[in-house]
Structures are given as C-alpha cells and as structure tokens.
Amino acid sequence: MKIEEKTLEPLLIAGIRTRGKYSECDKLFSTLGRRVGRHISGPGMNLYYDEEYREEDADFESCFPIRKPIDVEGVDIRELPGGRCLSYLHHGPYETLCESYEKIFDHSQSIGMQIKYPIREIYIKGPGMIFRGNPKKYITEIQFLFKD
C-alpha cells in the first residue's frame, strides 16, 4: 500500500464528540445509528483532535456522513471542511493501526507537512452490526489534512 495525496470535498456529518477511551466509539456509533440512521450516506469515521495517542482521556468524535441537514438532539450536524490530504489504506485489525500511523506520520514529516487536526479514520470495511467479521479483512482509511 502506498500513501497518496488527494483532495477531499467538504462533507456534511452527524457526530458526537467525547473525551474518554477510544473503545467507547462503539457506543457512539450505536447512538448515532439510532438517531440519524436513515440519513446516513457513507461509512462511519472517527475524528481525533489530540496530537498524540491518549489511553484514557482521548478527545475524539464518532461521525457518519449524512445526506441533508437535520435537527437531532445531542448530535452535532455540520460541514466537515475539505482540503488537501495524505491518505493511507490500512488493511487488517484495528490493533495494528499503529503501524500504519507510523508510516503516514513518517511520510508527513519527510515532506515537511504540517498536519491540520482532527485526523480522520474512515471505516471502509469493519465489523458488521450483528457479526464481527474477519478483522484481517478490515479496511480503514487514515487521512491527514494539510494545514493551510
């Protein structure tokens, strides 16, 4: 797999931001699914606002892209800005994401890139709603936006 540079279009999202453990995103995705389910227009994603890995007190937001603006209590509806980014497709379980992050961080430093936070993780293929699936077949896109 290679790191690519691409341009992202702005994206309308529904999200819930929290501070806590990364594993809590399952509950957030479940809540979002119940509240905005019929409006979802693409795969789920997490936005990471911290500049380093945090075990306990991570600042992150679980989101889904949606078709149109809606009003939902407890859910932030807004446009996620587009822009130039580095993109890397991680194939495999979430437990090995750190290896892919290392590659994209190293590449960003080698080209002198300043990263615009939040970092994005898009879950292209992951566990299903009922069956866990095979983690070796998960596909997660990591996106680092360039600072202007």
Buried (B, 14 or more C-beta within 10 A) or exposed (E): EEBEEEEBEEBBBBBBBBEBEBEBBEEBBEBBEEBBEEBBEBBBBBBBBBEEEBEEEBBBBBBBBBEEEBEBEEBEBEEBEEBBBBBBBBBBBBEBBEEBBEBBBEBBEEEEBEBBBBBBBBBBEBBEEEEEEEEEEBBBBBBBBBEE
